[in-house]
Amino acid sequence: MGIEKWFSLEGQKAFVTGGARGIGYQLCMALAEAGVDVAVVDLLEEPALQTVEEIRTLGQDAFFIRCDVTEPEDVANMSRQIQERFGRLDIAVNNAGICEWDNAEEMSYEKWNRVIDVNLTGVFLTAQAAGRFMIPRRCGSIINTASMSAQIVNQPQNQCSYNVSKAGVVALTKSLAAEWAPYNVRVNCISPGYTSTEMTMQVSELHDGWIKNTPMGRMAEPHEIQAAVLFLASPGASYVTGHDLVIDGGFTLW
């Protein structure tokens, strides 16, 4: 196999949850540029449809699936639509997530549950759906979005529910990787640090503190997250499973 083949994704089929904006949008576009057809899975219809149109301009097939990843019936419907449109699934990117900033002693039970439901239970449900596609075919790559927050306690923002949920994603990734390795289904996760997205731009007053605590002295650019996912999805990562790829500019070193 020539070196270019180790990194080719041409003709593959994928879904990306939370694909309408932020890192999810960036991952949809990266996969499309690599020759992958993409199902854009989200609750936000208008930006998701815009993402679909952008993917189609690259010459790839794409369609929108409205899905609440915390609802098993929605996830089952997602699977049905992917089967009808693509007939198979090669790459699953379980990226949907939310964050709440609250002091732990003031956090409501409802807010705690919402973060855990979306960030952890939602990842389990969509990864499970992907596994059901991939196990019979004995191939596939599942990539979950965790966070460097799985390893640290962020400051100055208090976000214990988010940190716990992302630590759970890392543990879930390792568990599924071990279970599904006999079927040649690889399960990995990425753990981005602070990344320049629409969400982080809304709290620019925190940037100086975040950057000061990052050895590389800057936030990540979206393409740096894109490249990591393309590698984990590719044949070049064929012996990589159960791995948490931290993309944080060294933040977790200090």
ZIRA-V293367 format. One record per helix or strand of 2 or more residues. SS is the DSSP state (a for helix, b for strand). FROM is the first residue (numbers start at 1). LEN is the number of residues. If there is no record, write none. Layout:
ss=SS from=FROM len=LEN
ss=SS from=FROM len=LEN
This chain:
ss=a from=3 len=5
ss=b from=13 len=5
ss=a from=22 len=12
ss=b from=37 len=6
ss=a from=45 len=13
ss=b from=62 len=5
ss=a from=72 len=14
ss=b from=91 len=4
ss=a from=104 len=3
ss=a from=109 len=29
ss=b from=140 len=6
ss=a from=148 len=3
ss=a from=160 len=24
ss=b from=185 len=8
ss=a from=198 len=4
ss=a from=204 len=9
ss=a from=222 len=12
ss=a from=235 len=3
ss=b from=244 len=4
ss=a from=251 len=3
